[in-house]
């Protein structure tokens, strides 16, 4: 069963307010993806912040449980609860879209863990290494 939890005005760094949509719902993923596409279409650099959280299995079998996206400060931050979601073609295609660069910190094992659930990222940059 899909869920969508929306939080407005989440405080971050003083007077900065975030809009957060936590979901595992395919329709909400599609809506947020369209929003991100419209926003990024107007940007010179199409960079999406990404962070993965994992399940509690041992490292050798650990899988991503949650994927969090952030696109600029005017767009909602979206934690997508992958472990509780139905397979979503829009999500899969979003990750492999060559137009976008996904940027994260300390992402060494992220690609491997995504492969365990048959997902891949086309353009992934480790900010820590840069």
Residue pairs with C-beta under 8 A, 6 or more apart in sequence:
2 23
2 24
2 25
2 26
2 27
2 28
2 85
2 86
3 23
3 24
3 25
3 81
3 84
4 21
4 22
4 23
4 25
4 28
5 21
5 22
5 23
6 19
6 20
6 21
6 22
7 18
7 19
7 20
7 21
7 22
8 17
8 19
8 20
9 17
9 18
9 19
10 17
10 18
10 19
10 20
11 17
11 18
12 18
16 73
18 76
18 77
19 75
19 76
19 77
20 76
20 77
20 78
20 79
21 28
21 32
21 76
21 77
21 78
21 79
22 78
22 79
22 81
23 29
23 32
23 78
23 79
23 80
23 81
24 80
24 81
24 82
24 84
24 85
25 85
26 85
26 86
26 88
26 90
26 91
29 78
29 80
29 85
29 88
29 90
29 91
30 88
30 90
32 69
32 76
32 78
33 90
33 91
33 94
35 75
35 76
36 48
36 69
36 71
36 75
39 71
39 72
39 74
39 75
40 46
40 48
40 71
40 99
40 100
43 72
45 101
46 99
46 100
46 101
47 71
47 100
47 101
47 102
47 103
48 69
48 70
48 71
48 100
48 101
48 102
48 103
49 68
49 69
49 70
49 71
49 102
49 103
49 104
50 67
50 68
50 69
50 70
50 102
50 103
50 104
50 107
50 121
50 124
51 67
51 68
51 104
51 105
52 64
52 66
52 67
52 68
52 104
52 107
52 110
52 113
52 114
53 64
53 65
53 66
53 68
54 62
54 63
54 64
54 65
54 113
55 62
55 63
55 64
55 65
55 83
57 63
59 109
61 116
62 109
62 113
62 116
63 83
63 113
63 116
63 117
64 82
64 83
64 110
64 113
64 114
64 116
64 117
64 119
65 81
65 82
65 83
66 79
66 80
66 81
66 82
66 83
67 79
67 80
67 82
68 77
68 78
68 79
68 80
69 77
69 78
69 80
70 77
70 78
80 91
82 117
85 91
92 119
94 100
95 102
95 114
95 119
95 120
95 121
95 122
96 120
96 121
96 122
97 122
98 122
98 123
100 122
100 123
101 123
101 124
101 125
102 121
102 123
102 124
102 125
103 124
103 125
103 127
104 110
104 124
104 125
104 126
104 127
105 126
105 127
105 128
106 126
106 128
107 124
107 126
107 128
108 126
110 121
110 124
111 120
111 121
111 124
114 120
114 121
